[in-house]
Amino acid sequence: MQVLVFHGRSRGKGQHRERVDCTLRRHLWQAAHSVRHCADRHGQPRYRASRITEPEKQIIVQTAKHSRSEQALLFARNFFKHPKMLGSLIPSSRFLIEHLMKQIRWDKARVIVEYGPGVGTISQELLRRMSKDAKLVVIEMNADFVDFMRRQFPDPRLHVVHGSAADVDAILARLGLRGADYVLSGIPFSTMPAEVRSAIIDKTRAALRPKGKFLVYQFSRAVHPHLQQVFTNIRREYEPLNILPAHLYYCSA
Ligand SMILES: C[S@@+](CC[C@H](N)C(=O)[O-])C[C@H]1O[C@@H](n2cnc3c(N)ncnc32)[C@H](O)[C@@H]1O
């Protein structure tokens, strides 16, 4: 619990927060994780006094808020540097994330792959819900996001890969994984070169296990015909409560 005392002294002084190193973050993450598993039957947090005291609770909440604003800021900064690669100024909304989460059978999901996690808005929900022995492989091209993800989520189930979704086959092979149960993707298919887009869609189809699903969210419908060329079953949904409103495609072989 030393970590919590450290954060307590730094509360309100932004410059100290940067000093939190990976080990401290790991302890904090673990503490926050225990809190989450202490929810009552209405989903409200219930804290075990023996494990987490009231001042510690405040510090966890403060840090979580800080993390969210740090995430939003980093995302926006990178949007201005690489608008085409990001495709959006802010991360996905909780409404959009909820759509995606509902598609996943958590008892069956052993390997989940996410393309373009950005600052981990969706990855953190995946990690929260997936089982202890499942794996999450996130593939991200932006080095700032890769660095952030590695610092922010020191979870042994997570593999953060700096690379392109176009290399998903080689990446899974390198990690010794035979295929994925789910692949999630919000990478901007409409602004990337056509040959990269088809390589990603083809390789994703090949990487999916027999009952696997490719869950795609986009801000335009442009990708739909390209998905139809490769996947037999595609279910469509729409989420207006996102900036920008999102089209969702749930694809299976
Ligand atoms: C719209 S953002 C989505 C961020 C996050 N998943 C979310 O929903 O908030 C798209 C992300 O895809 C990444 N990206 C773009 N092309 C990629 C590619 N070929 N392979 C992997 N990541 C890519 C970008 O760097 C960016 O982080």
The ligand as an ORCA input file, in Angstrom:
! r2SCAN-3c Opt
* xyz 0 1
  C     -10.183      5.595    -34.327
  S      -8.683      5.217    -33.440
  C      -9.406      4.024    -32.328
  C      -8.803      4.086    -30.950
  C      -9.502      3.197    -29.913
  N      -9.605      1.816    -30.353
  C     -10.859      3.733    -29.557
  O     -11.852      3.135    -29.990
  O     -10.951      4.716    -28.834
  C      -7.762      4.233    -34.609
  C      -6.442      3.660    -34.063
  O      -5.915      2.769    -35.055
  C      -4.493      2.925    -35.137
  N      -4.130      2.386    -36.458
  C      -4.348      2.939    -37.681
  N      -3.939      2.106    -38.648
  C      -3.478      0.973    -38.043
  C      -2.946     -0.275    -38.499
  N      -2.800     -0.536    -39.791
  N      -2.579     -1.184    -37.580
  C      -2.710     -0.962    -36.258
  N      -3.198      0.206    -35.755
  C      -3.589      1.150    -36.637
  C      -4.299      4.418    -34.919
  O      -2.986      4.721    -34.523
  C      -5.349      4.687    -33.812
  O      -4.806      4.459    -32.548
*
